[in-house]
């Protein structure tokens, strides 16, 4: 099935490891050129070179903190310099939190708001005009099942991811006339290196796999983690013309964890 993604330019925040890197590889496999964004310059450069070599595409990395206005500006300018604009934007950079509402201070709330919401706002403001000139595009927001089914230990994550979902819907309405499709993907459990690192810290070298199985069992449904590639398949489809009638929606890829319709 030709997804018609060859030579498209895809910007992936948090594209240097985990889900973002898997999405980058999935798009590269279809011939898309890439801009990988992350704070760690060395990792970004290494992964961009590796993916370019593996799939025969052009891939570049931009080292930037998208939780800041300056970082987003660096991404927008870097994309313009490297490719003249973008066809696809994947707002994926993000991270879990751990707090109570009683104890978390304003600075923590502000950081997650900037990372999960303002990055998407700022990058849309900077990249949508170019997409419009190119005749259209796709913007995907990687939120989380926690945007609608909160986990008790991360109220800031739950709240900012829910805001990202609403931003996505609202942006979709604003740009539909420019042939830009905007959607949210809400993943469940995805086995990234970070999950493994944390599990090893909690349960040790001998116990981390059982620990993760316990997490999956508690979630229910398929009672397993997705691989990053399984999730990436969905993102790649959503970026393609095969999803041409899909905009303004939220799609759950959670192995049946969501407890409601
Ligand atoms: P990882 O921790 O594996 O990767 C996060 C990526 O984001 C890295 O490339 C990291 O690079 C980048 N990043 C983090 N903060 C910033 C920042 N301030 N500026 C620029 N880049 C940043 O995460 P996952 O792959 O697990 O998660 C990706 C997204 O998916 C997140 O938004 C997460 O909330 C969401 N998600 C994940 C689930 C899971 O089970 N894994 C489930 C549901 C949602 P660097 O550190 O170099 O900046």
Boltz pocket constraint, residues with backbone or C-beta under 6 A from the ligand:
constraints:
  - pocket:
      binder: B
      contacts: [[A, 13], [A, 14], [A, 15], [A, 16], [A, 17], [A, 18], [A, 19], [A, 20], [A, 37], [A, 38], [A, 39], [A, 40], [A, 41], [A, 43], [A, 64], [A, 65], [A, 66], [A, 67], [A, 91], [A, 92], [A, 93], [A, 94], [A, 95], [A, 96], [A, 115], [A, 142], [A, 143], [A, 144], [A, 145], [A, 186], [A, 187], [A, 188], [A, 189], [A, 190], [A, 191], [A, 192], [A, 193], [A, 194], [A, 195]]
      max_distance: 6.0
